[in-house]
Amino acid sequence: MSQEQARPRQRYERQVSAGGVVYRMGTDQVEVLLCGRRVPVLWCLPKGTPDRGERVEDTALREVREETGVTASIVGKLGSIRYSFTRVQDNTRCDKTVHHYLMEPVDGDPSLHDHEFDEVRWFPAGEALEVMTYLNEVNILRKAVDVLAGRDTLAVDGSDDLIQLHGPARKPGDV
């Protein structure tokens, strides 16, 4: 039997997630909400998978509320990230698109976040850019900061405005 015949055929799966950049105006700068884990160290934007029949915008709002303890409203769409990975346990190649929205907090408390993260807290946007784990999410946050400063615009509704293909994880301080 050849090696090719012995190797199981790889499956393919498309995945969708949604989340957002929740911002508020601090004393003199924009602050954003990040979700963190201690081991391994991780700081990221809140996001997650749609429930059956759920609209992407509703997923983004629900996931932000569940993961951060903060209820938010959508200001507009920032764009999407696409990346691929292989789920080794079942040899499935996954092509994932994550839709990100700019959001404002309405109510809630980050201390009431769910168990998925060890900590959820507000960061000055500049500091958030330095500690975030994933380069593609850094680029989403940069776009949000540019939109808030009037240097960029939100994505046109319905467009697939890709920010950047998935890059490797990075160490804090690699901006």
N, C-alpha and C positions, 0 to 999 in steps of 0.2 A: 504494500500500500504506500503510495507517495505521501510526502509531507502535506501536500495540498489537500489530499483526500482525508487525511487524519484530522486536520484542523476544522473545527466547526465553523460554519458559515456565519459571518458577522451580521447581526441584525441592525436595523436603522430606526431611529425614533426622533420625531420632532417634539420639542418641549417649548412651552411658553411660561414666562413668569412676569410679574409686574410689581412695581414699587415706586419709590420716589425719594426726592430730596425735600425734606421738610425743613423750612427755614423760618427764622424770626429775626427781627432787628434787635441786636444787643445794644449796649450803651453807645457804642460808636462803630459797630461792625455787624455784618451778617453772621448769624450762628446757624449751624445745621445739626440735625439729630443723627447720630451714628449708633450702630449696634456692635457690641464687642464681646469677644470671648477671651479668656485668659490662656487656655491651652488648647491648640496652639494659638498664639496671639493673633487676633483678627479684629479689624474694624471695617465695617461695611455699611452700605445703605440698606434700609429695610426693603424686603421684597419676598415674593413667594408665588406659589402655583394657584391657578384658578380652580375654584370648585366647579363641578359640572354645571354648564349653562351660564356661568357667571361672566359678565362683561369684563374686559381687561381693566378698565378704569375702576370698576367696583372691586376687583382683586387687589389693585394697588392700594385703595383706601382701606380695605379690610386687613391686608397684610401689615400696613403701617400701624393700624390700631392694635392688632394682635401683638406684633413684635415690639412695639415701642411704648404702648400704654397711652398713646396720644391719638386723638381723633383729629383728622386733617381734612382740608378741602383742596381740590385740585385747582391750580391756577392755569396750567396748560401742560402740554406734552413737551418734554425735553428731547426725547429721541429714544433709540433702542440700541442695545448691544447684542451682538451675535457672537457665539463661540461654540466650539465643538469639543467633546471629550468622549472617552470610551469608558463605559461602566463595566469594569472588569469581571464582576461577579456573574454577569450573563452575556458578556462579549457583545454589548450593544453600543453602537456608535450613536451618540446623541448630538443633535444640532439644536442649540437652545437660543431663543430670542428673549431678551428681557426688556420690557417697556418701562421707561422711567418718566415720571411726572414731577413737575414743580408743585409743591404743596405748602400751604400755610396751616399752622396749628389752630384748632378751634377750641379744644378742650383736652383734658387728660393730664397724666403725670408719668414721666419716663420711669419712675420707680415702680410703676405697675406693669412693666413689660412682662412678656411671657418667659417661660423656662428655656426657650431656645438660645438665649444669650445670657451672659453673666452680668452685663452692664449695658445700659442705654443712657446716653447723655448728650448734652448740647456741647458743641465745639465751635470756637471761632472758625470761620471758613478756611482761613489760612492754615491753622493748625490741623484741621480735618484733612486737608490736602496732603499734609506731611505724614499722618498716621494711617491713612486708609491702605488696606492690604492690596486691593486689585486696581491695576492701572486703568482698566476700562471704566471702573466706577469713578476714579479720579477725574477722568475726562468728562464724565457726566456732571460731576460737581463743578468742574471748571466752566462748563457750559451754563450751569445754573447761575454761577457767580457773574458770568458775562451778561446773561439775560437780565439779572437784577441791576447790573450797572449800566444797562442800556447799550452794551457793546455787541449783543447778539439778540436773536429773536427765538421765540418758541417754535417748535416744529409745526408744520401745517397739519391740521387734523387729518388723520388717515394716511399720512405719509410714513414711509419706513425710513426715517432719518437715522442712519447708522452712525454712531459716534466713532467706534473703532472696533476692529476685530479683537478678540480676546488676546491679551498678552499674558505673560507669566505673572505669577504673584510677585510682589516686591516686598522688600524689607522697609519698615518705617524709616523715613528720612530720604528715601529714593524718590525725589519729585521729578 
